[in-house]
Amino acid sequence: MNSSMNKMIAVAGAAAMLVSVAACGGTSTNNAQQSGGDSSTGGATEITVWAWETTLTQVVKDFEKANPDIKVKLVNSGQGNKTYTSLTNALNAGNGAPDVAQIEYYALPNYAIDGALQDITDKTSGYDSFYTPGTWSSVQWGGKVYALPMDSGPMAFFYNKEIFDKAGITEAPKTWDEFYQDAKKIHALGDDYYITSDTGDAGFYDSMTWLAGAKPFETSSDGKTVTINLTGDEKVKEFNDFWQKLLDEGLLDTKTAGWSEDWFKGMADGTIASLITGAWMPANLANSAPGGAGKWRVAPTPTADGSATNSENGGSSLAILASSKKQEAALKFIEYANHGDGVATRVAGGAFPADTESLKSDSFINATTVKNSDGEDVDYFGGQKYNEVLAQAAENVSTDYQFLPFEVYARGKFGDFVGKSYTGDQKLSDGVAAWQKDLKSYAEGQGFSVK
């Protein structure tokens, strides 16, 4: 497959993708002019970094102080799909791309397979022991390293203990069957009460099938052949059957859109009693559902059989563009931000760690409060050392799940084919089959050999 063909994949995918604002570590700041290429300030090398993560603002200041010969132009090019659209357009144009870009784990293969990212494998010997298994595997493609992990999103079960107690549930579910039984008890509290909500989120679907042990996607090391086997993977079927039972019995809130005002209101008043989502969620709860403070707790993600396995939801990396003419300065920056002193700054600012040392630190493990956007410490989880659970969740992430090399496109099309499964107009398995058919057609159209 040629380079321009792969760039078309990223362009089409980026245009279709919808990304939740808070799922990837931080909210965005004001937009700035996008630019790249060679430039210098007062004799110093200037690099351009495209990123939406707000904790990088302080990291840049500290980095420039420690490296006065390098200046960093931090540009907010928009979160997720906005960055990918701008990045792909710049790559196709052959100019204007940054030296460094923040790229979510699921989108990384889109650019790695195209050769748009610098291979830094020989610069990262021994780094595997620094990062958590899930994040380190997520920055690799074809046995090579293309970025450094920035943050992570191991899945966990966040639940409103007050509502669970009211429903007579004494502990968080460990298995999917226990989750189902709890869903019935919570819905019995009233027609407006649900164990959780789902209106059809592609990222959640991927994370849950990953959690089940599914391996529906595989791409050959040369990037030419892709396997798409959603309908034939038994673990995908296992999740579909589990979720379909909840949908059939009306045990899920399928009307309240995620990240909406009503969604957070439901978590505050208990009508949405739990979430299975990434470890970056605490600050979002403290900021957007303050009425739930003290009522919520964190537990391991329920699995099909209760085993201690896990998956990721969200998280991003910093990657160096292969087109950058300032590779050395760019490498110094991403190492500082993600493998040096900048890590502590970012974690203190609310980012969920991608490194094992931060996850084991006393200050992190022993935290019982969540810092909100006003800098206030909120006792959201009733005095629980919630990071103990989240740190273990990170250790439990399985590392054998693969994203599609056009995952951005795939997620953007999920709702078109599977959305009706959440309104009762079709079975989940039928929607997934239609999604698979489109993905195979798209892959063939982009020049992949498809299995």
C-alpha positions in Angstrom: 0.0 0.0 0.0 1.4 3.4 -1.0 1.8 6.4 1.3 -0.9 8.5 -0.3 -3.4 5.7 0.0 -2.8 5.5 3.7 -3.2 9.2 4.1 -6.6 9.0 2.5 -7.5 6.5 5.2 -6.6 9.0 8.0 -8.4 11.9 6.2 -11.7 10.0 5.7 -11.5 8.6 9.2 -10.8 11.9 10.9 -13.7 13.6 9.1 -16.1 11.0 10.4 -14.9 10.6 14.0 -16.6 12.0 17.1 -14.5 12.1 20.2 -15.7 12.6 23.8 -14.1 15.7 25.3 -12.8 14.3 28.6 -11.9 10.7 27.7 -8.2 11.3 26.8 -6.6 13.3 29.6 -7.5 17.0 30.0 -9.6 19.7 28.4 -8.5 22.0 25.7 -7.4 25.6 25.9 -7.8 28.4 23.4 -7.0 27.8 19.8 -3.7 29.0 18.4 -2.4 29.3 14.9 -1.2 26.0 13.4 2.3 26.0 12.0 5.4 23.8 11.7 8.6 23.7 9.8 12.0 25.3 10.5 12.2 28.3 12.8 14.3 29.6 15.6 14.0 32.2 18.4 17.1 34.1 19.5 19.4 31.3 18.3 17.3 28.6 20.0 15.8 25.7 18.2 12.0 26.1 18.1 9.7 23.0 17.9 6.0 23.1 17.4 3.8 20.8 19.4 0.2 20.1 18.7 -1.7 18.9 21.8 -4.9 19.6 23.7 -3.7 18.3 27.1 -3.7 21.3 29.5 -1.0 19.9 31.8 1.5 20.4 29.1 1.4 24.2 29.6 3.4 24.0 32.8 5.6 21.2 31.3 6.6 23.5 28.5 7.6 26.2 30.9 9.7 23.9 33.0 11.2 22.2 29.9 12.3 25.5 28.4 13.9 26.5 31.7 15.9 23.3 31.8 16.7 23.5 28.1 17.2 27.2 27.2 18.5 26.2 23.7 15.0 24.9 22.8 11.8 26.8 22.5 8.4 25.1 22.4 5.5 26.5 20.5 2.5 24.7 22.1 -0.5 24.8 19.7 -4.0 23.6 20.6 -5.2 22.3 17.3 -8.3 20.8 18.8 -9.0 17.6 20.6 -8.9 14.2 18.9 -10.6 14.4 15.5 -9.8 18.1 15.0 -6.1 17.4 15.4 -6.2 14.4 13.1 -8.0 16.3 10.4 -5.5 19.2 10.6 -2.5 16.8 10.9 -3.6 14.7 7.9 -4.2 17.7 5.8 -0.7 19.0 6.6 0.9 15.7 5.8 -1.0 15.5 2.5 0.1 19.1 1.6 3.7 18.3 2.5 4.1 21.3 4.8 2.7 22.8 8.0 2.9 19.6 10.1 4.2 20.0 13.7 7.3 18.4 15.1 5.4 16.6 17.8 1.7 15.7 18.0 -0.5 14.3 20.7 -2.2 11.2 19.3 -4.6 8.8 21.0 -3.6 5.2 21.2 -6.4 4.0 19.0 -5.4 6.5 16.3 -1.7 5.8 16.4 -1.7 2.9 13.9 -3.3 5.2 11.3 -0.1 7.3 11.2 2.5 4.6 12.1 1.5 2.4 9.2 1.8 5.3 6.8 5.3 6.2 7.8 4.2 9.6 9.1 5.7 9.0 12.6 9.4 8.7 13.5 10.5 5.2 14.6 12.1 5.8 18.0 12.7 2.1 18.9 16.5 2.5 19.2 16.0 5.5 21.6 13.8 3.6 24.0 15.7 0.6 25.1 14.6 -0.4 28.6 11.6 1.8 28.5 9.2 -1.1 28.7 9.8 -1.5 32.4 9.0 2.2 33.0 5.5 2.1 31.5 2.4 0.0 32.3 1.9 -3.0 30.0 -1.2 -1.6 28.3 0.3 1.8 27.4 3.6 0.5 26.3 2.0 -2.0 23.9 -0.2 0.8 22.6 2.7 2.9 21.2 4.1 0.0 19.2 3.3 -1.1 15.7 4.9 -4.0 13.9 7.4 -4.5 16.7 8.6 -0.8 16.5 8.0 2.1 18.9 6.4 5.2 17.4 5.6 7.4 20.5 5.9 7.7 24.2 2.8 7.0 26.4 1.4 10.2 27.9 -1.5 9.0 30.1 -3.7 5.9 30.3 -7.3 4.9 30.8 -7.5 1.4 32.4 -11.1 0.5 32.8 -12.8 0.5 36.2 -16.2 0.3 37.8 -17.4 3.6 39.2 -20.6 3.2 41.2 -23.0 5.1 43.5 -22.8 3.2 46.7 -25.8 5.0 48.1 -28.0 3.7 45.3 -26.5 0.2 45.5 -27.2 0.1 49.2 -30.7 1.3 48.6 -31.2 -1.6 46.1 -29.9 -4.1 48.7 -26.6 -4.6 46.9 -23.8 -5.0 49.4 -20.7 -5.1 47.1 -19.8 -4.2 43.5 -20.3 -6.9 40.9 -17.4 -9.0 40.0 -18.9 -10.9 37.1 -21.2 -10.0 34.2 -24.0 -12.1 35.7 -23.7 -10.2 39.0 -23.8 -7.0 37.0 -27.0 -8.2 35.3 -28.6 -9.2 38.6 -27.7 -5.8 40.1 -29.1 -4.1 37.1 -32.5 -5.6 37.8 -32.4 -4.6 41.5 -31.5 -1.0 40.6 -34.2 -0.7 37.9 -36.7 -2.0 40.5 -36.1 1.2 42.5 -38.1 3.1 39.8 -38.5 3.4 36.1 -35.9 6.2 36.0 -33.2 4.2 37.7 -30.6 2.3 35.6 -27.3 0.6 36.5 -25.7 2.5 33.6 -26.3 4.2 30.3 -25.2 3.4 26.7 -26.5 5.0 23.6 -24.0 3.3 21.3 -20.4 4.3 22.0 -17.8 2.8 19.7 -14.9 3.3 22.2 -16.9 1.6 24.9 -17.8 -1.3 22.6 -14.2 -1.8 21.7 -13.1 -1.7 25.3 -15.7 -4.2 26.4 -14.9 -6.7 23.7 -11.2 -6.3 24.5 -12.2 -6.9 28.1 -13.9 -10.1 27.0 -10.7 -11.4 25.4 -11.8 -10.8 21.9 -9.3 -10.4 19.0 -11.4 -9.3 16.1 -8.8 -7.2 14.3 -5.3 -8.0 13.2 -2.9 -6.3 10.7 0.1 -8.0 9.2 3.5 -6.5 10.1 3.9 -5.1 6.6 0.6 -3.3 6.9 -0.9 -4.8 3.8 -3.3 -7.4 5.1 -6.0 -6.8 7.7 -8.3 -9.3 9.4 -11.8 -8.2 10.4 -13.6 -10.9 12.3 -16.3 -9.4 14.6 -19.0 -11.9 13.6 -16.8 -15.0 14.0 -15.0 -14.1 17.3 -16.6 -16.0 20.1 -15.6 -13.4 22.7 -17.3 -10.7 20.7 -20.4 -12.8 20.6 -20.1 -13.3 24.4 -20.2 -9.6 25.0 -23.0 -9.1 22.4 -25.2 -11.7 24.1 -24.6 -10.2 27.6 -25.3 -6.6 26.5 -28.3 -7.7 24.4 -29.9 -9.3 27.4 -29.7 -6.0 29.3 -31.1 -4.1 26.2 -34.0 -6.6 25.7 -35.1 -6.2 29.4 -34.8 -2.4 29.4 -32.1 -2.4 32.0 -29.9 0.2 30.3 -30.5 3.9 29.9 -30.3 4.2 26.1 -31.7 7.7 25.8 -29.3 9.9 27.8 -26.3 10.8 25.7 -22.9 10.5 27.3 -21.2 13.7 28.3 -24.5 15.6 28.2 -25.8 17.7 31.1 -28.5 15.1 31.7 -25.9 12.4 31.9 -24.0 14.1 34.7 -27.3 15.0 36.4 -28.1 11.3 36.4 -24.9 10.5 38.1 -25.5 13.2 40.7 -29.0 12.1 41.6 -28.3 8.4 41.3 -30.6 7.5 38.3 -27.4 6.5 36.5 -25.9 4.4 39.2 -22.6 3.3 37.7 -20.1 3.6 34.9 -17.6 1.3 33.3 -15.0 3.6 32.0 -11.4 4.8 32.0 -9.4 5.8 35.1 -9.4 9.4 34.0 -13.1 9.7 35.2 -12.6 11.0 38.9 -11.9 14.6 38.0 -14.8 14.6 35.5 -17.2 13.4 38.2 -15.9 16.0 40.7 -16.3 18.8 38.2 -19.5 17.9 36.4 -21.5 15.8 38.9 -20.5 17.5 42.2 -23.8 16.4 43.8 -22.6 12.8 43.9 -19.6 13.7 46.2 -19.2 11.2 49.0 -21.6 8.7 47.5 -19.4 7.1 44.8 -16.8 4.3 45.0 -14.4 2.6 42.6 -14.1 -1.2 42.1 -12.4 -3.5 39.5 -14.1 -3.9 36.2 -16.6 -6.7 36.2 -15.6 -9.5 33.8 -17.4 -12.4 32.2 -16.0 -14.9 34.7 -14.7 -12.7 37.4 -11.1 -13.0 36.4 -8.7 -10.2 37.0 -8.2 -9.0 33.5 -8.8 -5.5 32.1 -8.8 -3.3 29.0 -8.1 0.4 28.2 -10.5 3.2 27.4 -8.8 6.4 26.2 -5.3 7.6 26.7 -2.8 9.3 24.4 0.8 9.6 23.4 3.3 12.1 22.1 4.8 11.2 18.8 7.5 12.8 16.6 6.5 13.4 13.0 8.9 11.8 10.5 8.8 15.0 8.5 10.3 17.1 11.4 13.7 18.6 10.7 14.4 19.0 14.5 14.3 15.3 15.6 16.8 15.7 18.4 15.0 18.6 20.1 11.6 16.9 19.6 12.9 13.7 21.2 14.2 15.7 24.2 10.8 17.3 24.7 8.7 14.1 24.6 11.2 12.4 26.9 11.0 15.2 29.4 7.2 15.3 29.2 6.6 11.5 29.3 9.7 10.0 30.7 11.3 12.7 32.8 10.5 15.4 35.3 7.4 16.4 33.3 5.6 13.2 34.4 5.2 14.4 38.0 4.0 17.8 36.8 1.3 16.2 34.6 0.2 13.7 37.3 -0.1 16.5 39.8 -2.3 18.3 37.3 -4.7 15.4 37.2 -3.4 13.2 34.4 -3.7 9.4 35.1 -0.2 7.9 35.0 1.2 5.8 32.2 4.3 4.9 34.2 4.6 2.3 37.0 6.6 4.5 39.4 3.8 7.1 39.6 1.2 4.4 40.1 3.2 3.1 43.1 4.0 6.4 44.7 2.6 7.0 48.2 1.1 10.4 47.2 -0.8 8.7 44.4 -1.9 5.5 46.1 -3.0 7.1 49.3 -5.0 9.9 47.8 -8.6 10.0 49.1 -9.7 13.3 47.5 -10.0 14.5 43.9 -8.9 18.0 42.9 -11.5 19.8 40.9 -11.0 22.6 38.3 -11.1 25.2 41.1 -8.2 23.5 42.9 -10.4 22.3 45.7 -9.9 18.8 47.2 -13.2 16.9 46.9 -13.9 13.8 48.9 -15.8 12.2 46.1 -15.3 8.6 47.0 -16.2 8.7 50.6 -12.6 8.5 51.9 -11.7 5.5 49.7 -8.1 5.2 48.5 -9.5 5.0 45.0 -6.2 5.1 43.2 -5.3 1.7 44.8 -8.0 0.2 42.6 -7.1 2.2 39.6 -3.4 1.3 39.8 -4.2 -2.4 40.0 -6.6 -1.9 37.0 -3.6 -0.6 35.0 -1.5 -3.6 35.9 -4.3 -6.0 34.8 -4.7 -4.7 31.3 -4.2 -7.4 28.7 -1.8 -6.5 25.8 -2.9 -8.6 22.9 -5.8 -6.5 21.5 -5.1 -4.7 18.2 -6.8 -1.6 16.8 -7.6 -1.4 13.1 -5.1 0.6 11.0 -8.1 2.8 10.2 -9.6 2.8 13.7 -10.6 6.5 13.5 -12.8 5.7 10.5 -14.2 2.6 12.1 -15.4 4.4 15.2 -16.8 7.2 13.2 -19.0 4.7 11.3 -20.1 2.7 14.4 -23.3 4.7 15.0 -24.4 4.5 11.4 -24.7 0.7 11.6 -25.0 -0.2 15.3 -26.9 2.8 16.6 -30.3 1.2 15.9 -29.4 -1.7 18.2 -29.8 0.7 21.2 -33.2 1.8 20.2 -34.6 -1.7 19.9 -34.9 -1.6 16.1 -32.3 -4.4 15.6 -30.2 -6.8 17.5 -26.7 -5.8 18.5 -25.2 -8.7 16.6 -27.0 -7.6 13.4 -25.7 -4.0 13.7 -22.2 -5.3 14.3 -22.4 -7.5 11.2 -23.4 -4.5 9.1 -20.5 -2.5 10.6 -18.1 -5.3 9.7 -19.4 -5.4 6.2 -18.7 -1.7 5.8 -15.2 -2.0 7.4 -14.3 -4.8 5.0 -15.5 -2.8 2.0 -13.6 0.3 3.2 -10.4 -1.7 3.8 -10.6 -3.2 0.3 -11.2 0.3 -1.2 -8.1 1.5 0.5 -5.9 -1.2 -1.0 -5.7 -3.7 1.9 -6.0 -7.4 1.5 -8.8 -8.4 3.7 -9.4 -11.6 5.6 
